[in-house]
Amino acid sequence: MLDVIVVGGGPTGLMLACELRLHGVGVLVLERRAERGGESRGRGLHARSVEIMDQRGLLERFLAVSEKFQVGGLFGGVMAPWPASLDTAHPYGLATPQAVTERLLEERALELGAEIRRGCEANGLGQDADGVSVELVDGTRLRSRYVVGCDGGRSTVRKALGVGFPGEPATVETLIGDLELSADPAEVAAVVERVRRTELRFGVAPDVDGRPGVARVIVPAAGVAEDRATPPTLEEFKARLRAVAGTDFGAHAAHWLSRFGDATRQAERYRVGRVLLAGDAAHIHPPTGGQGLNLGVQDAFNLGWKLAAEVAGWAPEGLLDSYHAERHPVGARVLSNTRAQMTLLGSASGPTALRGLFTRLMEIEEVNRYVTGMITAVDLRYDFGGGGGGGGELVGRRLRDVRLAGDRRLYQLMHGGRGLLLDRTGGRLSVDGWADRVDHVDGAGTELDAPALLLRPDGHVAWTGDDQGDLEAALTRWWGAPAQGPAQGPARVR
């Protein structure tokens, strides 16, 4: 029997495979596409996702093929300078096409020993007390201890579970495509500048993803299609360009065409027994603010170590359920802010006036920092509730990359996905009994405003303080009972 089957080989599924393999969990990724897609729906990584890649030693790979950007706000078409004091050591995003993100994550998953089967589409599943059976469209049946559906907004896994997907249907639709244009670039730029004065759901980005002569074009659709799974035709696209911009720019070849609406829906539950949901299978929303890919990657980052603990047998009661408890509110917040952004993008007089007001508000540093923190997810704080010992403002927050003693960086110590005790008490604290799951860092440096901090594998602060009893309560809460006999693995990182 397999440990975990991940249904869907997009960024969410591949990130999850990487996280599970860090902990030795056997992973099979099923991807219905026979080949990796060339189109790029997601356009980059926000600051929190940049941090995640650094925490797992992947950032240099992304930096080698990406350009940094700094846009504060990035909210409903309102742009602002990057806020001066955002709480991150990575104050930027990365313009990384989704296809490149998938390639890099797939390469890493394979390096770690994950198995990826392309051209394999799930058709249904059933579970019992011992595991989950997955049926493929070709009739093949596979068996695993757990299954995670990362198979998109029309998720087969979610439908097979019977999980509700309530929300709001689409009211507007937008066409998007990668097209070759024969019009002069200066003419294209002039038309875009004119049209965008009143229609923000319109744009042309030349040489998209480094492909000379291919432009990413966005234009409002005439209405909402009954079946948005069916892409628009080139003629439909050109007709909408002529209607909105007065020209079709001589569009004559389409590399990729698609459509998206402003529907917002969220799965009622992210876990049903041995089956879990992540990424678009758990939530869909408009792409405003560029949050979708990032939200899915961050789902996987939260889930991976918890599911690995369950497979390994040391997960404390409730750890796997904390995935839903922590990530469902985050998804709801993204759905809410994308609804607000779609209102700001409207071309009627009301949205136009609201956008003018919001533009002026974004000139206030505190507002800009709040909005940018929300979109980039660096402001995220999980509600851990009571118990586990310790407290304070840091608990539940992710910790930025800080300098430690010996000219080390925090994120350099997180590549293995283990817990970390950052200790400034002079050795008064100990993780004995949990050393197979948690590393102890002595002399943690002066940037930390606490005597000691306990970090989960996802970088969120689980505890702060200086009391050994409280520390052991927190260790038990997140890493289960202490090991009996000699602990496995290093107890201390110096």
C-alpha positions in Angstrom: 0.0 0.0 0.0 1.2 3.5 -0.9 1.6 6.1 1.8 0.0 9.1 0.0 -1.5 9.6 -3.4 -1.6 13.3 -4.5 -4.1 13.8 -7.2 -3.0 16.8 -9.4 0.5 17.7 -10.4 0.3 21.5 -10.4 2.2 23.8 -8.0 0.1 22.7 -5.0 0.5 19.0 -5.6 4.2 19.2 -6.4 4.9 21.4 -3.3 3.1 18.9 -1.2 5.1 16.0 -2.7 8.3 17.8 -1.8 7.2 18.4 1.8 6.1 14.8 2.3 9.4 13.4 0.8 11.4 15.5 3.2 10.0 13.3 5.9 10.5 10.0 4.1 6.8 9.6 3.1 6.2 7.5 0.0 4.4 9.8 -2.5 2.7 9.1 -5.9 1.5 12.2 -7.8 -1.2 11.5 -10.4 -1.4 14.2 -13.2 -3.9 13.9 -16.0 -1.8 16.0 -18.4 0.5 13.9 -20.4 3.0 16.7 -20.6 3.7 19.8 -18.5 1.7 22.7 -19.8 3.4 25.7 -21.5 0.8 28.2 -20.5 1.2 30.2 -17.3 -2.0 31.0 -15.4 -0.1 32.0 -12.3 2.4 34.8 -12.9 4.6 34.8 -9.8 5.4 34.3 -6.2 4.5 36.8 -3.5 6.8 37.5 -0.5 5.5 34.7 1.7 6.0 32.1 -1.0 9.5 33.5 -1.6 10.2 32.9 2.1 8.9 29.3 1.8 11.2 28.6 -1.1 14.1 30.0 1.0 13.1 27.9 3.9 13.4 24.8 1.8 16.6 25.7 0.0 14.9 26.4 -3.3 15.1 30.1 -3.6 18.4 30.2 -5.6 16.7 28.1 -8.3 13.9 30.5 -8.6 16.1 33.6 -8.5 18.1 32.2 -11.4 15.0 32.2 -13.7 12.9 35.1 -12.3 12.8 38.8 -12.0 12.2 40.5 -8.7 9.3 43.1 -8.4 8.2 45.4 -5.7 4.6 46.6 -6.0 2.8 47.7 -2.8 -0.9 47.2 -2.6 -1.5 45.4 -5.9 -5.1 45.6 -5.0 -8.0 46.0 -7.5 -5.8 47.8 -10.0 -4.5 50.3 -7.4 -0.7 50.4 -7.4 1.5 51.9 -4.7 5.1 52.0 -3.7 6.4 49.1 -1.7 5.8 49.8 2.0 8.9 50.6 3.9 8.5 48.4 7.0 6.9 45.1 5.9 8.0 42.4 8.3 10.1 40.2 5.9 13.7 39.8 5.0 12.5 39.2 1.4 10.7 42.4 0.5 9.8 41.5 -3.1 7.9 39.1 -5.3 9.2 37.0 -8.1 7.9 37.2 -11.7 8.0 33.5 -12.3 5.7 31.9 -14.9 3.6 29.0 -13.5 5.1 26.6 -16.0 8.6 27.4 -14.6 7.3 27.1 -11.0 6.0 23.6 -11.9 9.2 22.6 -13.5 11.3 23.6 -10.6 9.0 21.9 -8.0 8.8 18.8 -10.1 12.5 18.6 -10.4 12.9 18.9 -6.6 10.1 16.3 -6.0 11.9 13.8 -8.2 15.2 14.5 -6.5 13.6 13.7 -3.2 12.2 10.4 -4.6 8.6 11.2 -5.4 6.9 9.2 -8.2 5.0 11.3 -10.8 2.7 9.6 -13.3 1.5 11.7 -16.1 -1.5 10.9 -18.3 -3.2 9.4 -15.2 -6.7 10.8 -14.3 -8.6 9.9 -11.3 -12.2 8.9 -11.8 -13.4 8.2 -8.3 -12.4 7.0 -4.9 -13.6 5.2 -1.8 -12.2 5.0 1.7 -12.4 2.7 4.7 -10.7 2.6 8.1 -7.4 1.3 6.7 -6.9 3.4 3.5 -8.3 4.9 0.3 -8.9 3.3 -3.1 -8.5 5.5 -6.1 -9.9 4.5 -9.5 -8.4 5.9 -12.7 -10.3 6.5 -15.9 -8.5 3.5 -17.5 -9.9 1.2 -14.8 -6.7 0.9 -12.8 -7.2 0.9 -9.0 -4.6 2.1 -6.6 -4.5 1.9 -2.8 -2.9 4.3 -0.3 -3.1 5.3 3.3 -4.1 8.9 2.5 -5.2 10.9 -0.6 -4.9 14.6 -1.2 -6.9 16.2 -3.9 -4.9 19.0 -5.6 -6.9 18.6 -8.8 -8.3 22.1 -9.4 -11.6 23.9 -9.1 -13.5 21.1 -10.8 -11.9 18.6 -8.4 -12.8 14.9 -9.0 -11.7 14.2 -5.4 -13.9 16.8 -3.9 -16.9 15.7 -5.8 -16.3 12.0 -4.9 -16.2 13.0 -1.3 -19.5 14.9 -1.6 -18.1 17.9 0.1 -20.1 21.1 -0.5 -18.6 23.9 -2.5 -20.8 26.9 -1.6 -20.1 30.4 -2.7 -21.1 33.0 -5.3 -21.5 32.3 -9.0 -19.7 34.3 -11.7 -21.3 37.6 -12.7 -18.6 38.7 -15.1 -16.1 36.9 -17.3 -12.8 37.8 -18.7 -11.0 36.3 -21.7 -7.2 35.7 -21.5 -4.8 34.3 -24.1 -1.3 34.3 -25.5 -1.6 35.7 -29.0 0.7 36.8 -31.9 -0.2 40.4 -33.0 0.8 42.1 -36.2 0.0 45.6 -35.0 2.9 48.0 -34.3 3.9 47.8 -30.6 3.6 51.6 -30.3 0.0 51.4 -31.5 -0.7 48.6 -29.1 0.7 50.6 -26.2 -1.3 53.7 -27.1 -4.6 51.7 -27.3 -3.9 50.0 -24.0 -3.3 53.4 -22.3 -6.5 54.8 -23.7 -8.7 51.8 -22.9 -7.4 51.3 -19.4 -8.6 54.8 -18.3 -12.0 53.3 -18.0 -11.6 49.5 -18.3 -9.1 47.9 -16.0 -10.0 44.3 -17.1 -8.0 45.0 -20.3 -4.3 44.7 -21.0 -1.6 43.6 -23.3 1.8 42.3 -22.0 4.3 41.9 -24.9 6.8 39.0 -25.0 5.1 37.1 -22.3 7.3 34.5 -20.4 10.2 35.6 -22.5 8.6 34.5 -25.8 9.3 37.2 -28.5 6.3 38.1 -30.5 3.8 36.5 -28.1 1.6 38.8 -26.1 -0.6 38.0 -23.0 -3.9 39.7 -23.8 -6.8 40.2 -21.4 -10.2 41.5 -22.4 -13.8 41.5 -20.9 -16.1 38.8 -22.3 -19.5 39.7 -23.6 -21.2 37.7 -20.9 -20.8 34.6 -18.7 -20.4 31.4 -20.7 -22.5 28.4 -19.6 -19.4 26.2 -19.8 -16.2 28.0 -18.8 -14.2 24.8 -19.3 -14.5 25.4 -23.1 -11.9 28.0 -24.2 -12.9 30.9 -26.5 -12.1 30.7 -30.1 -9.7 33.1 -31.8 -12.6 34.7 -33.6 -14.5 35.3 -30.4 -11.4 36.8 -28.8 -10.8 39.2 -31.8 -14.5 40.2 -31.7 -14.2 41.2 -28.1 -11.0 43.2 -28.8 -12.7 45.1 -31.5 -15.8 45.8 -29.3 -13.7 47.0 -26.3 -10.6 48.5 -27.9 -11.8 49.3 -31.5 -9.1 47.0 -32.9 -8.0 43.4 -32.8 -4.3 44.3 -33.1 -4.1 41.9 -36.1 -4.2 38.9 -33.8 -3.5 35.9 -36.1 -2.2 33.1 -34.0 -3.3 31.8 -30.6 -0.9 29.8 -28.4 -3.3 29.5 -25.6 -6.9 30.8 -24.9 -8.9 30.6 -21.8 -11.6 32.4 -19.8 -12.1 33.1 -16.1 -15.0 34.4 -14.0 -15.3 36.1 -10.7 -17.0 33.2 -8.9 -15.9 32.6 -5.3 -16.4 29.2 -3.8 -14.8 27.3 -0.8 -15.0 23.7 0.3 -17.0 23.3 3.5 -14.4 20.9 4.8 -10.7 20.4 3.9 -10.6 16.9 5.4 -12.9 13.9 5.3 -11.3 10.9 7.0 -8.2 9.9 5.1 -8.8 12.3 2.2 -7.8 16.0 2.2 -8.2 19.0 -0.2 -5.7 21.7 -1.1 -5.3 24.5 -3.6 -8.1 25.2 -6.1 -9.8 21.9 -5.1 -10.5 23.7 -1.8 -11.2 27.2 -3.0 -11.7 29.2 -6.2 -11.6 33.0 -6.7 -10.8 35.6 -9.3 -7.0 36.0 -10.0 -7.0 39.6 -8.8 -3.9 40.2 -6.7 -2.2 37.1 -8.0 -3.0 35.1 -4.9 -4.2 31.7 -6.3 -1.0 29.9 -6.9 0.5 31.3 -3.7 -2.5 30.2 -1.7 -2.2 26.6 -2.9 1.5 26.4 -2.3 1.0 27.7 1.2 -1.8 25.2 1.8 0.7 22.4 0.9 3.3 23.9 3.2 0.9 23.9 6.1 -0.3 20.3 5.4 2.9 18.5 4.4 4.5 18.1 7.8 1.2 17.3 9.6 0.3 14.6 7.1 3.9 13.2 7.3 3.5 13.0 11.1 0.3 11.1 10.8 1.9 8.6 8.4 4.9 8.2 10.7 2.6 7.6 13.7 3.8 10.3 16.0 1.2 13.0 15.3 -0.6 14.2 18.4 -4.4 14.1 18.5 -5.9 16.9 16.4 -2.7 17.8 14.5 -4.1 16.8 11.0 -7.4 18.5 11.8 -5.5 21.7 12.4 -4.9 21.9 8.7 -8.5 22.8 8.1 -8.7 24.9 11.2 -5.8 27.1 10.1 -6.1 27.2 6.3 -9.9 27.5 5.9 -10.0 31.0 7.4 -7.1 32.0 5.2 -8.9 30.8 2.1 -12.0 32.7 3.2 -10.0 35.9 3.6 -8.7 35.6 0.1 -12.2 35.0 -1.3 -13.3 38.1 0.5 -10.5 40.4 -0.7 -10.9 39.2 -4.3 -14.6 40.1 -4.2 -13.6 43.6 -3.0 -11.0 43.9 -5.8 -13.5 42.9 -8.5 -15.7 45.7 -7.3 -12.8 48.2 -7.6 -12.1 47.0 -11.1 -15.6 47.9 -12.3 -16.0 50.6 -14.9 -19.3 52.2 -13.7 -19.3 55.5 -11.8 -19.6 53.9 -8.4 -16.5 51.6 -8.6 -14.6 54.4 -10.3 -15.3 56.8 -7.4 -14.4 54.1 -4.9 -11.2 53.3 -6.7 -10.2 57.0 -6.5 -10.9 57.0 -2.8 -8.9 53.8 -2.3 -6.0 55.2 -4.3 -5.7 58.1 -1.9 -6.0 55.8 1.1 -3.1 53.7 -0.3 -0.9 56.8 0.1 -1.1 56.3 3.8 1.8 54.1 4.8 -0.1 52.1 7.4 -2.9 51.3 4.9 -0.4 50.3 2.2 1.5 48.0 4.7 -1.8 46.4 5.8 -3.0 45.7 2.2 0.4 44.5 1.0 0.8 42.3 4.1 -2.6 40.7 3.3 -2.0 40.1 -0.4 1.5 38.7 0.2 0.5 36.7 3.3 3.4 37.9 5.4 0.9 39.3 8.0 -0.6 35.8 8.5 -1.2 34.7 12.1 -2.8 31.4 12.8 -5.1 31.2 15.8 -3.6 28.4 17.9 -6.1 28.9 20.8 -5.2 28.0 24.3 -2.9 25.2 25.6 0.6 24.2 24.8 2.3 26.7 27.1 3.7 30.1 26.3 2.1 33.0 24.6 2.7 36.5 23.4 2.3 38.4 20.2 4.6 36.2 18.1 2.7 33.0 18.7 0.9 31.9 15.6 2.9 34.2 13.3 5.6 33.1 10.8 9.0 34.3 11.7 11.0 36.3 9.1 14.5 35.2 8.2 16.8 36.5 11.0 20.5 36.4 11.6 21.7 34.0 14.2 24.9 33.6 16.0 27.9 32.5 13.9 26.7 34.5 10.9 24.0 32.0 10.1 20.5 32.7 8.8 17.4 31.1 10.3 16.0 29.9 7.0 19.3 28.0 6.3 18.5 25.8 9.2 15.0 25.0 8.0 15.8 23.1 4.8 15.0 19.7 6.4 11.5 20.6 7.5 12.1 19.9 11.2 11.0 21.9 14.2 13.5 24.4 15.7 14.0 25.7 19.3 15.8 29.0 19.1 17.4 29.4 22.5 18.9 32.5 24.1 18.7 31.2 27.7 22.3 29.9 27.9 21.3 26.3 27.7 18.6 26.2 30.4 16.1 24.6 27.9 16.1 21.2 26.3 14.3 19.3 23.6 15.4 15.9 24.9 12.8 13.4 24.0 11.8 15.2 20.8 15.3 15.4 19.2 14.2 13.1 16.4 11.7 15.8 15.3 13.1 19.1 16.7 16.5 20.8 16.6 18.0 22.9 19.3 19.8 26.1 18.3 22.0 27.6 21.0 22.9 31.3 21.0 20.1 32.3 18.6 21.3 35.9 18.1 20.1 39.3 19.1 17.3 39.9 16.5 14.9 37.8 18.5 12.9 39.7 21.1 12.3 36.7 23.3 14.4 34.4 25.5 13.4 31.4 23.3 11.1 30.6 20.4 9.8 27.2 19.2 9.2 27.1 15.5 7.0 24.5 13.7 8.4 23.1 10.4 6.3 25.7 8.5 8.1 28.5 10.3 5.2 29.6 12.5 6.0 30.3 16.2 4.5 27.6 18.4 5.8 28.9 21.7 7.8 31.7 23.3 9.2 31.9 26.9 11.9 30.5 29.1 10.1 27.8 31.2 11.0 24.2 30.5 7.6 22.9 31.7 5.8 25.2 29.3 8.2 24.2 26.5 7.5 20.6 27.0 3.8 21.2 26.9 4.2 23.0 23.5 6.4 20.2 22.2 3.8 17.6 23.2 1.1 19.6 21.6 2.8 19.9 18.2 5.1 16.9 18.1 3.4 14.3 20.3 4.7 12.3 23.2 8.5 12.2 23.8 10.4 9.3 22.3 11.1 6.4 24.7 14.7 5.5 25.0 17.6 7.2 23.1 16.3 10.0 20.7 17.0 9.6 17.0 18.7 12.4 15.1 20.7 15.4 16.2 19.5 17.1 19.4 21.4 20.3 18.8 22.5 22.6 16.0 25.4 24.8 17.0 
